[in-house]
Amino acid sequence: MRTADTSLFEQLPLGEMEFGLAQPIAVARLEPAEFEKKLGLTFEPARDDLDELVTALIRGASGRQFALVRHLHQPKPGTTILTNEKSCDFARDLQESLAALQMNIDGLDWIHPDAVEAPARGASLQ
């Protein structure tokens, strides 16, 4: 498997996913193919209790894991960003995941209410 590795994140094989990486913190407007082209990520097929999906697992600069998930039959476009459900700081997690993905919050369609301390719209995290 080809994996992306930058100073902002490292892509990990799905088998290294930590327990509890299941809490949605945002939905990016980009589709998996766009993340692949932009960042060199490779999305892998998987399945959960909802549907078939494609996913990519990344580790941010702090060592925290995030997953990008797109359920194949979800009604709206976009890719969900997941963090650990036991996280104590969704705002920090969102900031780190956006920095790793080289995005700002203008590229999001939804943000978890507990992550609203993220930078103001238009602010870049680079």
All heavy atoms as an XYZ file, in Angstrom:
973
protein
N       0.843     -1.181      0.000
C       0.000      0.000      0.000
C       0.879      1.232      0.000
O       1.779      1.374      0.809
C      -0.893     -0.005      1.251
C      -1.672      1.268      1.407
S      -2.775      1.291      2.838
C      -1.641      1.739      4.134
N       0.620      2.136     -0.910
C       1.306      3.423     -0.942
C       0.765      4.258      0.214
O      -0.426      4.316      0.463
C       0.996      4.115     -2.264
C       1.642      5.477     -2.411
C       1.156      6.107     -3.679
N      -0.276      6.357     -3.550
C      -0.895      7.411     -4.041
N      -0.236      8.293     -4.731
N      -2.178      7.585     -3.889
N       1.652      4.906      0.951
C       1.194      5.736      2.048
C       1.790      7.120      1.945
O       2.935      7.287      1.533
C       1.564      5.148      3.415
O       2.981      5.037      3.490
C       0.917      3.799      3.629
N       1.001      8.099      2.300
C       1.462      9.482      2.326
C       2.199      9.718      3.632
O       1.824      9.198      4.672
C       0.273     10.428      2.208
N       3.267     10.482      3.568
C       4.035     10.798      4.761
C       4.595     12.202      4.582
O       5.424     12.433      3.723
C       5.153      9.773      4.951
C       5.885      9.937      6.276
O       5.526     10.831      7.068
O       6.823      9.170      6.497
N       4.081     13.136      5.344
C       4.554     14.510      5.300
C       4.944     14.918      6.712
O       4.764     14.158      7.657
C       3.451     15.469      4.782
O       2.454     15.606      5.805
C       2.820     14.977      3.496
N       5.420     16.126      6.863
C       5.742     16.604      8.200
C       4.469     16.872      9.001
O       4.519     16.993     10.220
C       6.584     17.873      8.120
O       5.869     18.888      7.439
N       3.313     16.940      8.332
C       2.058     17.218      9.012
C       1.298     15.961      9.420
O       0.486     16.006     10.333
C       1.164     18.080      8.123
C       1.740     19.448      7.738
C       0.847     20.138      6.733
C       1.938     20.301      8.975
N       1.528     14.866      8.722
C       0.854     13.613      9.057
C       1.576     12.444      8.426
O       2.397     12.602      7.528
C      -0.612     13.625      8.595
C      -0.791     13.502      7.109
C      -0.914     12.257      6.509
C      -0.840     14.626      6.303
C      -1.075     12.133      5.139
C      -1.007     14.517      4.938
C      -1.120     13.269      4.350
N       1.222     11.266      8.906
C       1.692     10.009      8.328
C       0.471      9.131      8.119
O      -0.367      9.019      9.017
C       2.660      9.330      9.297
C       3.089      7.953      8.869
C       3.915      7.237      9.934
O       4.012      7.723     11.062
O       4.437      6.160      9.601
N       0.338      8.520      6.956
C      -0.763      7.587      6.746
C      -0.358      6.242      7.316
O       0.775      5.778      7.135
C      -1.125      7.436      5.274
C      -2.324      6.507      5.105
C      -2.933      6.504      3.726
O      -2.427      7.130      2.799
N      -4.036      5.800      3.584
N      -1.308      5.608      8.009
C      -1.090      4.310      8.641
C      -1.980      3.256      8.000
O      -3.068      3.572      7.509
C      -1.434      4.384     10.136
C      -0.693      5.426     10.969
C      -1.303      5.502     12.360
C       0.774      5.106     11.022
N      -1.565      1.988      8.039
C      -2.457      0.915      7.583
C      -3.672      0.828      8.511
O      -3.564      1.097      9.716
C      -1.608     -0.350      7.698
C      -0.212      0.105      7.914
C      -0.265      1.488      8.457
N      -4.812      0.436      7.979
C      -6.029      0.356      8.788
C      -5.884     -0.578      9.982
O      -6.520     -0.367     11.015
C      -7.218     -0.075      7.935
C      -7.717      0.937      6.911
C      -8.943      0.394      6.187
C      -8.007      2.275      7.541
N      -5.045     -1.585      9.868
C      -4.835     -2.530     10.969
C      -4.235     -1.883     12.208
O      -4.269     -2.461     13.289
N      -3.703     -0.670     12.076
C      -3.117      0.034     13.217
C      -4.097      1.018     13.869
O      -3.726      1.769     14.767
C      -1.854      0.777     12.784
C      -0.733     -0.160     12.384
C       0.553      0.566     12.036
O       0.768      1.700     12.507
O       1.338     -0.011     11.258
N      -5.364      0.979     13.447
C      -6.369      1.898     13.996
C      -6.573      1.629     15.480
O      -6.762      0.494     15.894
C      -7.699      1.749     13.263
C      -8.752      2.760     13.695
S     -10.294      2.612     12.760
C      -9.778      3.247     11.162
N      -6.537      2.701     16.276
C      -6.738      2.575     17.718
C      -8.208      2.357     18.033
O      -9.096      2.784     17.290
C      -6.220      3.813     18.440
C      -6.991      5.067     18.115
C      -6.383      6.338     18.676
O      -5.160      6.375     18.926
O      -7.136      7.303     18.861
N      -8.451      1.676     19.155
C      -9.815      1.440     19.615
C     -10.472      2.778     19.946
O      -9.866      3.637     20.566
C      -9.808      0.543     20.855
C     -11.179      0.220     21.354
C     -11.963     -0.718     20.701
C     -11.701      0.879     22.450
C     -13.243     -1.013     21.148
C     -12.977      0.592     22.904
C     -13.746     -0.347     22.254
N     -11.696      2.966     19.501
C     -12.455      4.169     19.822
C     -12.377      5.271     18.789
O     -12.949      6.350     18.979
N     -11.699      5.025     17.690
C     -11.597      6.048     16.639
C     -12.910      6.034     15.845
O     -13.004      5.456     14.774
C     -10.399      5.768     15.736
C     -10.018      6.879     14.763
C      -9.603      8.132     15.533
C      -8.891      6.437     13.871
N     -13.928      6.675     16.425
C     -15.267      6.568     15.849
C     -16.101      7.829     15.999
O     -17.257      7.844     15.588
C     -16.010      5.403     16.510
N     -15.546      8.911     16.558
C     -16.321     10.120     16.825
C     -16.185     11.128     15.677
O     -15.115     11.676     15.456
C     -15.836     10.768     18.121
C     -16.524     12.073     18.445
C     -18.013     11.913     18.654
O     -18.440     11.103     19.467
N     -18.808     12.650     17.907
N     -17.280     11.386     14.949
C     -17.218     12.412     13.908
C     -17.016     13.800     14.526
O     -17.710     14.161     15.478
C     -18.587     12.336     13.236
C     -19.172     11.033     13.653
C     -18.584     10.721     14.985
N     -16.031     14.545     14.001
C     -15.845     15.924     14.464
C     -16.116     16.932     13.351
O     -16.290     18.111     13.637
C     -14.447     16.162     15.076
C     -13.333     15.754     14.124
C     -14.340     15.506     16.435
C     -11.947     16.187     14.584
N     -16.150     16.466     12.115
C     -16.437     17.375     10.999
C     -16.704     16.566      9.736
O     -16.351     15.387      9.654
C     -15.255     18.316     10.760
N     -17.310     17.240      8.766
C     -17.476     16.670      7.429
C     -16.844     17.642      6.440
O     -17.249     18.807      6.347
C     -18.956     16.427      7.070
C     -19.082     15.923      5.633
C     -19.591     15.442      8.040
N     -15.823     17.155      5.750
C     -15.132     17.953      4.730
C     -15.913     17.890      3.425
O     -16.545     16.880      3.112
C     -13.717     17.410      4.518
N     -15.854     18.965      2.660
C     -16.524     18.987      1.352
C     -15.816     18.103      0.332
O     -16.423     17.661     -0.635
C     -16.586     20.414      0.827
C     -17.548     21.278      1.589
C     -17.769     22.627      0.916
N     -18.671     23.399      1.746
C     -18.301     24.448      2.461
N     -17.063     24.881      2.417
N     -19.181     25.087      3.213
N     -14.522     17.869      0.540
C     -13.760     17.060     -0.409
C     -14.180     15.595     -0.356
O     -14.499     15.065      0.709
C     -12.260     17.151     -0.111
C     -11.599     18.514     -0.285
C     -10.137     18.429      0.128
C     -11.729     19.011     -1.701
N     -14.141     14.958     -1.497
C     -14.386     13.523     -1.609
C     -13.050     12.783     -1.485
O     -11.985     13.389     -1.673
C     -15.033     13.212     -2.965
C     -16.460     13.719     -3.097
C     -17.440     12.962     -2.230
O     -17.321     11.728     -2.098
O     -18.337     13.613     -1.669
N     -13.074     11.487     -1.192
C     -11.823     10.733     -1.069
C     -10.877     10.893     -2.257
O      -9.666     11.069     -2.065
C     -12.298      9.288     -0.911
C     -13.602      9.436     -0.196
C     -14.234     10.658     -0.821
N     -11.392     10.879     -3.476
C     -10.520     11.033     -4.652
C      -9.785     12.369     -4.635
O      -8.637     12.458     -5.069
C     -11.329     10.882     -5.939
N     -10.436     13.398     -4.112
C      -9.795     14.708     -4.024
C      -8.692     14.720     -2.963
O      -7.647     15.335     -3.165
C     -10.838     15.784     -3.736
C     -11.834     15.951     -4.886
C     -13.017     16.815     -4.517
O     -13.823     16.403     -3.646
O     -13.140     17.922     -5.090
N      -8.921     14.027     -1.839
C      -7.870     13.893     -0.821
C      -6.694     13.085     -1.375
O      -5.541     13.382     -1.094
C      -8.392     13.214      0.446
C      -9.128     14.144      1.373
C     -10.486     13.983      1.605
C      -8.455     15.162      2.036
C     -11.163     14.822      2.476
C      -9.126     16.013      2.914
C     -10.484     15.838      3.127
N      -7.011     12.056     -2.156
C      -5.936     11.251     -2.751
C      -5.061     12.108     -3.658
O      -3.835     12.052     -3.589
C      -6.531     10.070     -3.525
C      -7.143      9.014     -2.630
C      -7.786      7.861     -3.385
O      -8.090      8.001     -4.587
O      -7.993      6.821     -2.751
N      -5.705     12.908     -4.493
C      -4.968     13.748     -5.435
C      -4.191     14.851     -4.718
O      -3.022     15.108     -5.011
C      -5.937     14.366     -6.446
C      -5.264     15.192     -7.515
C      -6.265     15.699     -8.527
C      -5.576     16.530     -9.588
N      -6.500     17.027    -10.596
N      -4.826     15.495     -3.741
C      -4.231     16.628     -3.039
C      -3.080     16.212     -2.121
O      -2.059     16.886     -2.055
C      -5.317     17.338     -2.221
C      -4.821     18.480     -1.364
C      -5.964     19.088     -0.556
C      -5.437     20.157      0.390
N      -6.483     20.728      1.223
N      -3.253     15.091     -1.393
C      -2.310     14.728     -0.337
C      -1.578     13.406     -0.557
O      -0.721     13.042      0.239
C      -3.046     14.655      1.009
C      -3.723     15.945      1.461
C      -4.563     15.692      2.702
C      -2.706     17.037      1.699
N      -1.967     12.674     -1.598
C      -1.328     11.384     -1.837
C      -1.840     10.277     -0.937
O      -1.201      9.227     -0.812
N      -2.990     10.483     -0.305
C      -3.574      9.452      0.552
C      -4.103      8.300     -0.289
O      -4.455      8.473     -1.452
C      -4.737     10.022      1.364
C      -4.382     11.018      2.453
C      -5.643     11.657      3.018
C      -3.602     10.332      3.560
N      -4.185      7.139      0.324
C      -4.806      5.978     -0.294
C      -5.977      5.552      0.584
O      -5.789      5.256      1.765
C      -3.802      4.818     -0.406
O      -2.696      5.248     -1.196
C      -4.445      3.593     -1.043
N      -7.175      5.561      0.028
C      -8.364      5.113      0.756
C      -8.551      3.625      0.529
O      -8.396      3.138     -0.590
C      -9.602      5.887      0.303
C      -9.710      7.251      0.924
C      -8.894      8.288      0.506
C     -10.619      7.494      1.940
C      -8.981      9.544      1.070
C     -10.714      8.742      2.526
C      -9.886      9.776      2.090
N      -8.892      2.920      1.598
C      -9.085      1.471      1.535
C     -10.551      1.127      1.753
O     -11.236      1.786      2.545
C      -8.260      0.790      2.626
C      -6.764      1.031      2.505
C      -6.005      0.367      3.642
O      -6.136     -0.858      3.799
O      -5.294      1.088      4.362
N     -11.037      0.082      1.083
C     -12.417     -0.344      1.324
C     -12.541     -0.995      2.697
O     -11.612     -1.630      3.190
C     -12.684     -1.363      0.210
C     -11.348     -1.810     -0.243
C     -10.377     -0.720      0.060
N     -13.703     -0.785      3.314
C     -13.992     -1.372      4.622
C     -15.513     -1.463      4.757
O     -16.243     -1.125      3.827
C     -13.390     -0.525      5.733
N     -15.952     -1.918      5.902
C     -17.384     -2.023      6.184
C     -17.580     -1.802      7.675
O     -16.785     -2.243      8.474
C     -17.907     -3.397      5.771
C     -19.390     -3.558      5.962
C     -19.910     -4.822      5.274
N     -21.340     -4.884      5.302
C     -22.158     -4.188      4.527
N     -21.687     -3.373      3.626
N     -23.461     -4.309      4.632
N     -18.654     -1.087      8.025
C     -19.026     -0.966      9.426
C     -20.485     -1.380      9.563
O     -21.062     -1.941      8.626
C     -18.738      0.436      9.970
C     -19.585      1.533      9.327
O     -20.557      1.223      8.591
O     -19.278      2.710      9.566
N     -21.087     -1.095     10.720
C     -22.470     -1.524     10.935
C     -23.479     -0.706     10.122
O     -24.654     -1.053     10.084
C     -22.818     -1.485     12.420
C     -22.587     -0.125     13.057
O     -21.812      0.689     12.508
O     -23.172      0.125     14.124
N     -23.026      0.342      9.448
C     -23.925      1.160      8.640
C     -23.901      0.812      7.162
O     -24.941      0.784      6.513
C     -23.569      2.646      8.789
C     -23.700      3.246     10.177
C     -23.197      4.686     10.168
C     -25.135      3.170     10.658
N     -22.694      0.565      6.616
C     -22.582      0.482      5.166
C     -21.159      0.090      4.776
O     -20.252      0.060      5.607
C     -22.892      1.875      4.584
C     -23.099      1.914      3.081
O     -23.129      0.845      2.440
O     -23.236      3.031      2.541
N     -20.976     -0.122      3.484
C     -19.621     -0.227      2.940
C     -19.048      1.181      2.909
O     -19.786      2.159      2.784
C     -19.672     -0.803      1.528
C     -20.156     -2.244      1.476
C     -20.245     -2.735      0.051
O     -19.185     -2.872     -0.581
O     -21.380     -2.931     -0.404
N     -17.732      1.283      3.011
C     -17.109      2.593      3.050
C     -15.696      2.526      2.518
O     -15.162      1.443      2.272
C     -17.099      3.138      4.492
C     -16.464      2.237      5.558
C     -15.040      2.663      5.849
C     -17.290      2.315      6.832
N     -15.117      3.694      2.322
C     -13.688      3.804      2.052
C     -13.118      4.682      3.159
O     -13.786      5.614      3.635
C     -13.366      4.369      0.653
C     -13.764      3.370     -0.428
C     -14.012      5.714      0.425
N     -11.904      4.378      3.579
C     -11.324      5.098      4.703
C      -9.815      5.202      4.579
O      -9.181      4.379      3.923
C     -11.725      4.431      6.036
O     -11.300      5.243      7.125
C     -11.146      3.048      6.166
N      -9.284      6.245      5.183
C      -7.839      6.440      5.283
C      -7.539      6.789      6.739
O      -8.257      7.586      7.353
C      -7.371      7.554      4.356
N      -6.500      6.205      7.276
C      -6.082      6.428      8.652
C      -4.813      7.259      8.652
O      -3.846      6.919      7.957
C      -5.830      5.081      9.340
C      -5.314      5.113     10.774
C      -6.327      5.765     11.709
C      -4.998      3.691     11.241
N      -4.813      8.352      9.407
C      -3.617      9.190      9.491
C      -3.255      9.446     10.948
O      -4.112      9.397     11.842
C      -3.783     10.529      8.737
C      -4.890     11.389      9.341
C      -4.009     10.301      7.258
C      -4.949     12.802      8.774
N      -1.973      9.713     11.163
C      -1.487     10.125     12.474
C      -0.962     11.545     12.321
O      -0.094     11.810     11.478
C      -0.383      9.190     12.954
C       0.183      9.587     14.305
C       1.159      8.614     14.924
N       1.998      7.946     13.965
C       2.262      6.626     14.002
N       1.740      5.856     14.920
N       3.060      6.090     13.110
N      -1.504     12.458     13.127
C      -1.095     13.856     13.068
C       0.248     14.077     13.740
O       0.861     13.163     14.295
N       0.684     15.326     13.727
C       1.995     15.696     14.260
C       2.148     15.354     15.738
O       3.243     15.043     16.194
C       2.234     17.185     14.030
N       1.051     15.372     16.498
C       1.113     15.069     17.933
C       1.123     13.569     18.213
O       1.309     13.159     19.349
C      -0.089     15.685     18.654
O      -1.267     14.968     18.333
N       0.879     12.772     17.180
C       0.754     11.327     17.367
C      -0.690     10.861     17.442
O      -0.971      9.666     17.459
N      -1.619     11.810     17.483
C      -3.039     11.491     17.546
C      -3.504     10.925     16.204
O      -3.089     11.386     15.156
C      -3.790     12.799     17.864
C      -5.198     12.634     18.311
C      -5.791     13.965     18.800
N      -5.141     14.395     20.028
C      -4.337     15.459     20.118
N      -4.080     16.208     19.077
N      -3.796     15.785     21.267
N      -4.369      9.912     16.251
C      -4.911      9.323     15.027
C      -6.234      9.982     14.635
O      -7.027     10.372     15.492
C      -5.165      7.823     15.215
C      -3.931      6.990     15.253
C      -4.254      5.496     15.230
O      -5.404      5.077     15.081
N      -3.220      4.686     15.364
N      -6.439     10.066     13.317
C      -7.693     10.530     12.730
C      -8.023      9.606     11.569
O      -7.125      9.050     10.946
C      -7.559     11.964     12.198
C      -7.137     12.939     13.252
C      -5.813     13.329     13.364
C      -8.055     13.449     14.150
C      -5.410     14.208     14.348
C      -7.661     14.337     15.147
C      -6.331     14.714     15.248
N      -9.311      9.465     11.282
C      -9.717      8.676     10.119
C     -10.578      9.553      9.218
O     -11.336     10.405      9.691
C     -10.502      7.441     10.547
N     -10.435      9.342      7.935
C     -11.291      9.963      6.926
C     -12.175      8.856      6.387
O     -11.675      7.802      5.977
C     -10.450     10.557      5.806
C      -9.476     11.645      6.223
C      -8.585     12.037      5.047
C     -10.207     12.844      6.762
N     -13.484      9.077      6.403
C     -14.431      8.023      6.055
C     -15.481      8.555      5.098
O     -16.035      9.637      5.299
C     -15.135      7.474      7.332
C     -16.210      6.474      6.979
C     -14.119      6.865      8.274
N     -15.778      7.759      4.081
C     -16.870      8.065      3.151
C     -17.699      6.809      2.988
O     -17.236      5.802      2.436
C     -16.313      8.509      1.799
C     -17.358      8.628      0.700
C     -18.176      9.906      0.876
N     -18.916     10.214     -0.326
C     -20.252     10.249     -0.373
N     -20.971     10.004      0.689
N     -20.857     10.554     -1.482
N     -18.917      6.822      3.561
C     -19.838      5.695      3.358
C     -20.335      5.748      1.919
O     -20.698      6.817      1.422
C     -21.004      5.764      4.344
C     -20.600      5.390      5.739
N     -20.190      6.306      6.664
C     -20.520      4.176      6.335
C     -19.883      5.694      7.787
N     -20.068      4.393      7.614
N     -20.338      4.607      1.264
C     -20.635      4.579     -0.167
C     -22.063      4.993     -0.507
O     -22.309      5.482     -1.607
C     -20.314      3.205     -0.743
C     -18.841      2.792     -0.619
C     -18.604      1.442     -1.273
C     -17.919      3.846     -1.219
N     -22.991      4.804      0.419
C     -24.383      5.141      0.128
C     -24.891      6.338      0.924
O     -26.095      6.540      1.012
C     -25.280      3.917      0.367
C     -24.938      2.771     -0.533
N     -24.196      1.688     -0.118
C     -25.191      2.566     -1.847
C     -24.022      0.858     -1.128
N     -24.612      1.362     -2.199
N     -24.000      7.138      1.489
C     -24.472      8.307      2.233
C     -25.091      9.291      1.248
O     -24.630      9.421      0.112
C     -23.364      8.941      3.073
C     -22.285      9.666      2.310
C     -21.137     10.096      3.210
O     -20.719      9.365      4.089
N     -20.632     11.287      2.977
N     -26.169      9.963      1.662
C     -26.926     10.793      0.722
C     -26.242     12.088      0.299
O     -26.524     12.597     -0.778
C     -28.223     11.092      1.478
C     -27.870     10.922      2.914
C     -26.796      9.880      2.967
N     -25.368     12.628      1.125
C     -24.731     13.904      0.795
C     -23.250     13.687      0.497
O     -22.627     12.775      1.038
C     -24.869     14.885      1.958
C     -26.295     15.304      2.213
C     -26.364     16.334      3.310
C     -27.807     16.766      3.537
N     -27.901     17.790      4.573
N     -22.662     14.529     -0.343
C     -21.234     14.412     -0.625
C     -20.402     14.799      0.599
O     -20.899     15.434      1.529
C     -21.011     15.400     -1.770
C     -22.147     16.353     -1.693
C     -23.293     15.614     -1.075
N     -19.144     14.416      0.570
C     -18.228     14.805      1.631
C     -17.565     13.614      2.287
O     -17.943     12.461      2.068
N     -16.560     13.920      3.108
C     -15.780     12.908      3.809
C     -15.774     13.267      5.288
O     -15.444     14.398      5.660
C     -14.338     12.874      3.267
O     -14.381     12.631      1.851
C     -13.521     11.786      3.937
N     -16.145     12.322      6.121
C     -16.207     12.547      7.564
C     -14.825     12.402      8.184
O     -14.084     11.478      7.847
C     -17.187     11.552      8.217
O     -18.470     11.709      7.589
C     -17.321     11.792      9.706
N     -14.499     13.309      9.093
C     -13.254     13.253      9.852
C     -13.599     12.702     11.236
O     -14.459     13.261     11.930
C     -12.602     14.645      9.977
C     -12.343     15.248      8.597
C     -11.321     14.557     10.812
C     -11.936     16.713      8.621
N     -12.941     11.612     11.613
C     -13.190     10.977     12.906
C     -12.006     11.165     13.845
O     -10.852     11.157     13.417
C     -13.398      9.466     12.737
C     -14.502      8.991     11.808
C     -14.507      7.464     11.756
C     -15.850      9.502     12.256
N     -12.317     11.308     15.134
C     -11.310     11.311     16.183
C     -11.717     10.264     17.218
O     -12.768      9.627     17.093
C     -11.180     12.717     16.820
O      -9.994     12.770     17.621
C     -12.372     13.077     17.682
N     -10.910     10.103     18.247
C     -11.224      9.118     19.279
C     -12.403      9.595     20.110
O     -12.440     10.746     20.545
C     -10.009      8.863     20.171
C     -10.197      7.604     20.984
O     -11.058      7.529     21.849
N      -9.393      6.606     20.688
N     -13.348      8.691     20.340
C     -14.550      9.043     21.085
C     -14.259      9.416     22.538
O     -15.074     10.048     23.196
C     -15.569      7.907     21.010
C     -15.072      6.601     21.577
C     -15.927      5.405     21.195
O     -16.859      5.545     20.377
O     -15.661      4.322     21.726
N     -13.076      9.075     23.047
C     -12.706      9.418     24.422
C     -11.896     10.712     24.506
O     -11.430     11.082     25.575
C     -11.927      8.267     25.061
C     -12.784      7.039     25.245
C     -12.056      5.947     25.963
C     -12.996      4.750     26.084
N     -12.410      3.671     26.815
N     -11.768     11.411     23.401
C     -11.022     12.664     23.394
C     -11.670     13.675     24.338
O     -12.894     13.757     24.434
C     -10.981     13.251     21.983
O     -10.369     14.524     22.013
N     -10.851     14.450     24.990
C     -11.325     15.497     25.898
C     -11.350     16.874     25.242
O     -11.783     17.840     25.858
C     -10.420     15.563     27.134
S     -10.437     14.056     28.101
N     -10.870     16.966     23.994
C     -10.752     18.278     23.350
C     -10.988     18.164     21.850
O     -10.054     18.094     21.053
C      -9.371     18.866     23.643
C      -9.266     20.339     23.296
O     -10.112     20.840     22.516
O      -8.328     20.982     23.796
N     -12.263     18.163     21.452
C     -12.604     18.047     20.033
C     -12.108     19.246     19.236
O     -11.760     19.122     18.068
C     -14.110     17.881     19.833
C     -14.657     16.553     20.280
C     -16.013     16.397     20.492
C     -13.841     15.452     20.486
C     -16.549     15.183     20.886
C     -14.361     14.236     20.892
C     -15.724     14.103     21.096
N     -12.070     20.435     19.845
C     -11.578     21.621     19.138
C     -10.109     21.445     18.768
O      -9.700     21.733     17.644
C     -11.775     22.875     19.987
N      -9.306     20.944     19.697
C      -7.890     20.694     19.410
C      -7.745     19.626     18.332
O      -6.926     19.748     17.423
C      -7.176     20.260     20.694
C      -5.690     19.948     20.478
C      -5.107     19.167     21.627
N      -5.789     17.868     21.668
C      -5.900     17.117     22.753
N      -5.398     17.500     23.890
N      -6.525     15.955     22.694
N      -8.555     18.585     18.437
C      -8.505     17.516     17.440
C      -8.852     18.042     16.055
O      -8.201     17.694     15.070
C      -9.457     16.382     17.813
C      -9.059     15.655     19.080
O      -7.942     15.874     19.596
O      -9.882     14.857     19.568
N      -9.860     18.892     15.987
C     -10.245     19.454     14.697
C      -9.119     20.318     14.136
O      -8.778     20.208     12.961
C     -11.533     20.269     14.818
C     -12.011     20.923     13.528
C     -12.271     19.881     12.440
C     -13.247     21.769     13.783
N      -8.529     21.154     14.969
C      -7.428     21.997     14.508
C      -6.277     21.153     13.976
O      -5.734     21.437     12.912
C      -6.936     22.908     15.638
C      -7.918     23.993     15.965
C      -7.477     24.844     17.136
O      -6.592     24.478     17.898
N      -8.108     25.987     17.299
N      -5.909     20.103     14.706
C      -4.795     19.269     14.250
C      -5.145     18.521     12.967
O      -4.321     18.436     12.055
C      -4.365     18.274     15.323
C      -3.165     17.458     14.868
C      -2.601     16.520     15.910
O      -2.954     16.622     17.095
O      -1.790     15.653     15.520
N      -6.351     17.994     12.879
C      -6.718     17.251     11.672
C      -6.761     18.178     10.460
O      -6.295     17.815      9.382
C      -8.052     16.517     11.852
O      -9.130     17.414     12.034
N      -7.272     19.397     10.626
C      -7.303     20.334      9.507
C      -5.897     20.757      9.095
O      -5.611     20.891      7.900
C      -8.147     21.561      9.856
C      -9.653     21.321      9.982
C     -10.359     22.613     10.378
C     -10.248     20.729      8.732
N      -5.028     20.951     10.057
C      -3.638     21.287      9.726
C      -3.001     20.150      8.943
O      -2.337     20.374      7.927
C      -2.846     21.583     10.997
N      -3.212     18.918      9.387
C      -2.649     17.760      8.695
C      -3.188     17.646      7.277
O      -2.455     17.297      6.350
C      -2.954     16.476      9.478
N      -4.459     17.964      7.108
C      -5.107     17.850      5.801
C      -4.939     19.106      4.949
O      -5.471     19.177      3.843
C      -6.599     17.538      5.987
C      -6.883     16.219      6.708
C      -8.354     16.121      7.081
C      -6.428     15.027      5.874
N      -4.217     20.089      5.461
C      -3.951     21.336      4.754
C      -5.252     22.011      4.315
O      -5.435     22.388      3.161
C      -3.013     21.087      3.572
C      -1.692     20.493      4.016
C      -0.839     20.040      2.862
O      -0.827     20.655      1.808
N      -0.103     18.960      3.062
N      -6.162     22.136      5.290
C      -7.479     22.726      5.052
C      -7.748     23.802      6.094
O      -7.097     23.836      7.131
C      -8.580     21.659      5.214
C      -8.545     20.518      4.255
S      -9.879     19.341      4.608
C     -11.315     20.361      4.340
N      -8.768     24.620      5.821
C      -9.311     25.487      6.858
C     -10.793     25.157      6.992
O     -11.330     24.354      6.233
C      -9.042     26.973      6.572
C      -9.692     27.443      5.302
O     -10.863     27.189      5.054
N      -8.935     28.132      4.464
N     -11.442     25.763      7.957
C     -12.822     25.350      8.215
C     -13.809     25.770      7.127
O     -14.930     25.284      7.113
C     -13.318     25.779      9.612
C     -13.370     27.286      9.753
C     -12.450     25.170     10.685
C     -14.043     27.741     11.036
N     -13.385     26.628      6.207
C     -14.255     26.944      5.071
C     -14.485     25.715      4.193
O     -15.440     25.677      3.428
C     -13.655     28.067      4.224
C     -13.771     29.418      4.897
O     -14.639     29.580      5.782
O     -12.997     30.321      4.540
N     -13.615     24.718      4.299
C     -13.756     23.498      3.515
C     -14.633     22.451      4.178
O     -14.694     21.314      3.726
N     -15.331     22.844      5.253
C     -16.180     21.909      5.990
C     -17.659     22.228      5.793
O     -18.041     23.394      5.711
C     -15.858     21.965      7.488
C     -14.418     21.667      7.882
C     -14.247     21.832      9.389
C     -14.000     20.278      7.435
N     -18.476     21.191      5.765
C     -19.932     21.360      5.705
C     -20.569     21.258      7.085
O     -21.681     21.726      7.299
C     -20.569     20.303      4.797
C     -20.533     20.707      3.344
O     -20.456     21.923      3.058
O     -20.566     19.811      2.485
N     -19.879     20.595      8.033
C     -20.435     20.395      9.366
C     -19.288     20.309     10.363
O     -18.226     19.768     10.034
C     -21.248     19.098      9.406
C     -21.740     18.747     10.779
C     -22.851     19.222     11.396
C     -21.126     17.829     11.711
N     -22.957     18.669     12.663
C     -21.910     17.816     12.865
C     -19.977     17.043     11.661
C     -21.594     17.027     13.972
C     -19.662     16.262     12.759
C     -20.470     16.251     13.897
N     -19.495     20.866     11.542
C     -18.527     20.773     12.634
C     -19.266     20.331     13.885
O     -20.348     20.867     14.206
C     -17.847     22.140     12.902
C     -17.122     22.630     11.658
C     -16.878     22.035     14.081
C     -16.591     24.055     11.790
N     -18.701     19.390     14.615
C     -19.281     18.939     15.873
C     -19.428     20.142     16.810
O     -18.518     20.961     16.909
C     -18.365     17.881     16.504
C     -18.971     17.199     17.679
N     -19.120     17.814     18.901
C     -19.454     15.941     17.819
C     -19.671     16.985     19.744
N     -19.889     15.832     19.114
N     -20.551     20.270     17.500
C     -20.754     21.428     18.393
C     -19.653     21.607     19.439
O     -19.360     22.738     19.828
C     -22.103     21.134     19.060
C     -22.789     20.175     18.152
C     -21.717     19.389     17.463
N     -19.045     20.532     19.890
C     -17.980     20.636     20.892
C     -16.634     21.010     20.282
O     -15.641     21.137     20.999
C     -17.837     19.333     21.673
C     -19.045     19.059     22.563
O     -19.789     20.016     22.881
O     -19.255     17.896     22.934
N     -16.591     21.187     18.970
C     -15.338     21.562     18.295
C     -15.410     22.987     17.748
O     -14.567     23.385     16.976
C     -15.032     20.575     17.165
N     -16.394     23.748     18.185
C     -16.594     25.085     17.614
C     -15.544     26.092     18.031
O     -15.529     27.199     17.516
C     -18.001     25.643     17.952
C     -19.079     24.830     17.275
C     -18.205     25.721     19.446
N     -14.637     25.739     18.911
C     -13.551     26.651     19.269
C     -12.476     26.683     18.198
O     -11.463     27.331     18.346
C     -12.931     26.235     20.596
C     -13.872     26.361     21.759
C     -13.253     25.834     23.043
O     -12.034     25.966     23.198
O     -13.999     25.302     23.856
N     -12.699     25.976     17.098
C     -11.736     25.965     15.992
C     -11.588     27.390     15.467
O     -12.428     28.246     15.717
C     -12.228     25.027     14.889
N     -10.530     27.653     14.697
C     -10.278     29.010     14.196
C     -11.455     29.576     13.407
O     -12.253     28.839     12.842
C      -9.074     28.824     13.271
C      -8.438     27.570     13.710
C      -9.541     26.710     14.262
N     -11.549     30.876     13.384
C     -12.634     31.556     12.678
C     -12.633     31.195     11.204
O     -11.605     30.874     10.622
C     -12.468     33.058     12.843
N     -13.802     31.262     10.589
C     -13.912     30.968      9.154
C     -12.911     31.792      8.382
O     -12.722     32.964      8.635
C     -15.314     31.241      8.645
C     -16.300     30.227      9.133
C     -17.401     30.027      8.103
N     -18.218     28.925      8.537
C     -18.037     27.669      8.150
N     -17.076     27.364      7.327
N     -18.815     26.714      8.590
N     -12.261     31.136      7.423
C     -11.287     31.807      6.591
C      -9.888     31.737      7.154
O      -8.917     31.972      6.452
N      -9.769     31.393      8.429
C      -8.429     31.300      9.027
C      -7.745     30.040      8.527
O      -8.349     28.991      8.473
C      -8.539     31.271     10.557
N      -6.521     30.163      8.175
C      -5.754     29.017      7.719
C      -4.977     28.455      8.888
O      -4.575     29.177      9.789
C      -4.785     29.445      6.618
O      -3.992     28.358      6.237
N      -4.769     27.170      8.885
C      -4.027     26.531      9.956
C      -2.618     26.193      9.531
O      -1.904     25.505     10.237
C      -4.761     25.260     10.404
C      -6.128     25.537     11.003
C      -6.879     24.245     11.202
C      -6.000     26.283     12.312
N      -2.181     26.658      8.361
C      -0.824     26.379      7.892
C       0.156     27.203      8.664
O       0.037     28.337      8.901
C      -0.639     26.694      6.421
C      -1.273     25.790      5.394
C      -2.390     24.893      5.762
O      -2.138     23.821      6.242
N      -3.606     25.274      5.562
